[in-house]
Amino acid sequence: MVIFWVYQKDNSDIMQFSKIPGIRNEHKVILFALSTCGWCKLVKQFLMENEVEYDYIDIDLSEENEKEEIRQIIRDRGGSVSFPTTIIDNKILITGFRKDKIKEALNF
């Protein structure tokens, strides 16, 4: 089941995320992806196989103003704008499909 939620910063436009439920939900996991990206699909698959709850947005399917806001969110956390980008607990930024780094950040 996919649940949708929105992100709104101050009075700016609202971004719609998809929530994938999982039994591992002690960390806040956000994935910025592209719908056509093979590496992004691998991150989604890895998180689902490991029953990690996460939220994602496919940036290429977003409105133009949302795309710029996503880029800024990534830059503000010290990342380069490339996909997939995973943010864990609003602190740890992982660029690319890095199972080792995701496992380490999620403590499994």
Residue pairs with C-beta under 8 A, 6 or more apart in sequence:
1 21
2 18
2 19
2 20
3 18
3 19
3 21
4 16
4 17
4 18
4 19
5 16
5 17
5 19
5 55
6 14
6 15
6 16
6 17
7 14
7 15
7 17
8 14
8 15
9 69
12 69
13 63
13 65
13 66
13 69
15 57
15 62
15 66
15 69
15 70
16 57
17 30
17 55
17 56
17 57
18 55
18 56
18 57
19 53
19 54
19 55
20 44
20 47
20 48
20 53
20 54
20 55
20 56
21 53
22 47
22 48
22 50
22 51
22 52
22 53
22 54
23 51
23 53
24 50
24 51
24 52
24 53
24 106
24 108
25 52
25 53
27 52
27 88
27 89
27 105
27 106
27 107
28 55
28 88
28 89
28 90
29 47
29 52
29 53
29 54
29 55
29 86
29 87
29 88
29 106
30 54
30 55
30 56
30 86
30 87
30 88
31 40
31 43
31 44
31 47
31 54
31 55
31 56
31 57
31 84
31 85
31 86
31 87
32 56
32 57
32 59
32 70
32 73
32 74
32 83
32 84
32 85
32 86
32 87
33 40
33 41
33 43
33 44
33 56
33 57
33 58
33 59
33 83
33 84
33 85
34 40
34 58
34 59
34 60
34 83
34 84
35 58
35 60
35 61
36 60
37 83
37 84
39 83
39 84
39 96
39 97
40 58
40 83
40 84
40 97
42 97
43 84
43 86
43 97
43 102
44 56
46 97
46 99
46 102
47 54
47 102
50 106
50 108
52 106
57 66
57 70
59 66
59 67
59 70
59 83
62 70
71 81
73 87
74 80
74 81
74 85
74 93
75 81
77 87
77 93
78 93
79 85
79 93
79 95
80 95
82 95
82 96
84 95
84 96
84 97
85 93
85 94
85 95
86 93
86 94
86 102
87 93
87 94
88 94
88 102
88 105
88 106
89 105
92 105
94 101
94 102
94 105
